């Protein structure tokens, strides 16, 4: 088992939560603003202390050193300022310290998919918000990419789709799906219910710091469950063979 959580909690932010997570899963963490999604991801990352037990690869999370964790899990914070004026390429190189395989192929693939090929020589402080988001994503993907790091197992992403246009979101979905196929588990937060309906295997739905539903995406993302969490009525439609969630407007 990759992750085992027993009453994991963060005082005042996340109520006790238990779950088991296997390898190669795609889990979406959903809920209104302030539901506790970021706090739960930070707790799972090992960077936010709390109560309860979390075992990562059979070892208590608190017993891992920062360097050990960096070899096995990647973590994208929701917000981060560019660290100085270094070039994009040099920033990405910082995430390759644990590489035990040649990096050139993975770097070329990820920078190409995220449309960064012409940004590698640019200074971080000259990037737009969306460009900086893609650089941050490229860095954390490289950190645990199986073509770079044979020990990568887990990727935690806090609202990774923020600032990306439609084509860039599709590219990121492709990259994440490939990681899952390679046995890496992805746990990511977001707000696009339809995106989760079509891409998540499992959904964890939070409200006011508590986990109110968890399981298969199709089972959790039901209008009556969503209405109780978000406080607005929903309906699920079938359009050209695909299900779509919409809100009901009076």
KASULFEN-V731834 format. One record per residue. N is the residue number from 1. RES is the residue in three letters. D_CENTER is the distance of its C-alpha to the mean C-alpha in Angstrom with 2 decimals. Layout:
n=<N | N>
res=<RES | RES>
d_center=<D_CENTER | D_CENTER>
This chain:
n=<1 | 2 | 3 | 4 | 5 | 6 | 7 | 8 | 9 | 10 | 11 | 12 | 13 | 14 | 15 | 16 | 17 | 18 | 19 | 20 | 21 | 22 | 23 | 24 | 25 | 26 | 27 | 28 | 29 | 30 | 31 | 32 | 33 | 34 | 35 | 36 | 37 | 38 | 39 | 40 | 41 | 42 | 43 | 44 | 45 | 46 | 47 | 48 | 49 | 50 | 51 | 52 | 53 | 54 | 55 | 56 | 57 | 58 | 59 | 60 | 61 | 62 | 63 | 64 | 65 | 66 | 67 | 68 | 69 | 70 | 71 | 72 | 73 | 74 | 75 | 76 | 77 | 78 | 79 | 80 | 81 | 82 | 83 | 84 | 85 | 86 | 87 | 88 | 89 | 90 | 91 | 92 | 93 | 94 | 95 | 96 | 97 | 98 | 99 | 100 | 101 | 102 | 103 | 104 | 105 | 106 | 107 | 108 | 109 | 110 | 111 | 112 | 113 | 114 | 115 | 116 | 117 | 118 | 119 | 120 | 121 | 122 | 123 | 124 | 125 | 126 | 127 | 128 | 129 | 130 | 131 | 132 | 133 | 134 | 135 | 136 | 137 | 138 | 139 | 140 | 141 | 142 | 143 | 144 | 145 | 146 | 147 | 148 | 149 | 150 | 151 | 152 | 153 | 154 | 155 | 156 | 157 | 158 | 159 | 160 | 161 | 162 | 163 | 164 | 165 | 166 | 167 | 168 | 169 | 170 | 171 | 172 | 173 | 174 | 175 | 176 | 177 | 178 | 179 | 180 | 181 | 182 | 183 | 184 | 185 | 186 | 187 | 188 | 189 | 190 | 191 | 192 | 193 | 194 | 195 | 196 | 197 | 198 | 199 | 200 | 201 | 202 | 203 | 204 | 205 | 206 | 207 | 208 | 209 | 210 | 211 | 212 | 213 | 214 | 215 | 216 | 217 | 218 | 219 | 220 | 221 | 222 | 223 | 224 | 225 | 226 | 227 | 228 | 229 | 230 | 231 | 232 | 233 | 234 | 235 | 236 | 237 | 238 | 239 | 240 | 241 | 242 | 243 | 244 | 245 | 246 | 247 | 248 | 249 | 250>
res=<UNK | UNK | UNK | UNK | UNK | UNK | UNK | UNK | UNK | UNK | UNK | UNK | UNK | UNK | UNK | UNK | UNK | UNK | UNK | UNK | UNK | UNK | UNK | UNK | UNK | UNK | UNK | UNK | UNK | UNK | UNK | UNK | UNK | UNK | UNK | UNK | UNK | UNK | UNK | UNK | UNK | UNK | UNK | UNK | UNK | UNK | UNK | UNK | UNK | UNK | UNK | UNK | UNK | UNK | UNK | UNK | UNK | UNK | UNK | UNK | UNK | UNK | UNK | UNK | UNK | UNK | UNK | UNK | UNK | UNK | UNK | UNK | UNK | UNK | UNK | UNK | UNK | UNK | UNK | UNK | UNK | UNK | UNK | UNK | UNK | UNK | UNK | UNK | UNK | UNK | UNK | UNK | UNK | UNK | UNK | UNK | UNK | UNK | UNK | UNK | UNK | UNK | UNK | UNK | UNK | UNK | UNK | UNK | UNK | UNK | UNK | UNK | UNK | UNK | UNK | UNK | UNK | UNK | UNK | UNK | UNK | UNK | UNK | UNK | UNK | UNK | UNK | UNK | UNK | UNK | UNK | UNK | UNK | UNK | UNK | UNK | UNK | UNK | UNK | UNK | UNK | UNK | UNK | UNK | UNK | UNK | UNK | UNK | UNK | UNK | UNK | UNK | UNK | UNK | UNK | UNK | UNK | UNK | UNK | UNK | UNK | UNK | UNK | UNK | UNK | UNK | UNK | UNK | UNK | UNK | UNK | UNK | UNK | UNK | UNK | UNK | UNK | UNK | UNK | UNK | UNK | UNK | UNK | UNK | UNK | UNK | UNK | UNK | UNK | UNK | UNK | UNK | UNK | UNK | UNK | UNK | UNK | UNK | UNK | UNK | UNK | UNK | UNK | UNK | UNK | UNK | UNK | UNK | UNK | UNK | UNK | UNK | UNK | UNK | UNK | UNK | UNK | UNK | UNK | UNK | UNK | UNK | UNK | UNK | UNK | UNK | UNK | UNK | UNK | UNK | UNK | UNK | UNK | UNK | UNK | UNK | UNK | UNK | UNK | UNK | UNK | UNK | UNK | UNK | UNK | UNK | UNK | UNK | UNK | UNK>
d_center=<18.90 | 15.66 | 14.92 | 17.64 | 17.55 | 20.96 | 21.38 | 18.59 | 19.03 | 19.12 | 22.52 | 22.72 | 19.01 | 17.77 | 20.39 | 20.76 | 18.25 | 18.77 | 16.94 | 16.93 | 14.16 | 15.46 | 14.61 | 13.16 | 11.49 | 8.98 | 8.25 | 7.62 | 8.46 | 11.28 | 14.33 | 16.59 | 16.32 | 17.17 | 16.13 | 14.45 | 10.73 | 10.23 | 12.93 | 11.64 | 8.39 | 10.99 | 13.34 | 11.32 | 10.87 | 14.65 | 15.13 | 16.28 | 19.33 | 20.19 | 22.32 | 22.11 | 21.14 | 17.93 | 18.74 | 16.58 | 18.49 | 21.48 | 21.73 | 21.30 | 18.31 | 20.86 | 22.95 | 20.54 | 21.40 | 19.00 | 20.13 | 19.60 | 16.01 | 15.36 | 16.83 | 14.63 | 11.10 | 9.09 | 7.65 | 7.04 | 9.20 | 9.68 | 13.08 | 15.01 | 18.46 | 19.58 | 21.38 | 24.80 | 26.37 | 25.46 | 24.90 | 21.55 | 22.69 | 23.51 | 20.21 | 18.44 | 21.10 | 20.02 | 16.92 | 19.37 | 21.47 | 20.45 | 21.08 | 23.55 | 23.86 | 24.96 | 22.28 | 24.03 | 23.00 | 19.22 | 19.56 | 21.71 | 19.50 | 16.28 | 18.40 | 20.30 | 17.54 | 16.08 | 19.71 | 20.09 | 23.26 | 25.51 | 23.48 | 23.58 | 26.81 | 25.99 | 25.71 | 22.45 | 24.45 | 25.59 | 22.26 | 21.45 | 18.40 | 16.79 | 17.93 | 16.54 | 13.02 | 13.47 | 14.98 | 12.19 | 9.80 | 12.78 | 13.30 | 10.18 | 10.46 | 14.08 | 13.68 | 12.66 | 14.12 | 16.82 | 19.30 | 19.12 | 18.28 | 19.62 | 18.07 | 14.33 | 12.91 | 9.38 | 6.09 | 4.08 | 2.36 | 5.24 | 6.77 | 6.28 | 9.25 | 11.50 | 14.60 | 14.29 | 17.29 | 17.55 | 18.26 | 15.38 | 12.94 | 14.86 | 14.68 | 10.91 | 11.05 | 13.76 | 12.13 | 9.17 | 12.01 | 14.12 | 11.93 | 11.97 | 15.66 | 16.16 | 15.09 | 11.69 | 9.38 | 5.73 | 4.52 | 2.70 | 5.80 | 8.46 | 12.21 | 13.38 | 14.86 | 16.40 | 13.36 | 12.00 | 15.60 | 15.80 | 12.58 | 11.25 | 13.34 | 12.82 | 12.27 | 12.47 | 14.51 | 15.43 | 18.50 | 20.14 | 18.23 | 19.00 | 17.33 | 19.62 | 18.51 | 16.42 | 17.05 | 17.30 | 15.84 | 19.42 | 20.88 | 18.65 | 18.56 | 22.31 | 24.23 | 25.93 | 22.84 | 21.06 | 24.39 | 24.71 | 21.33 | 21.52 | 25.32 | 26.02 | 27.32 | 25.38 | 26.66 | 25.35 | 27.21 | 27.75 | 28.06 | 29.17 | 27.88 | 24.36 | 23.41 | 22.45 | 21.83 | 23.91 | 25.28 | 29.02 | 30.96 | 34.49>
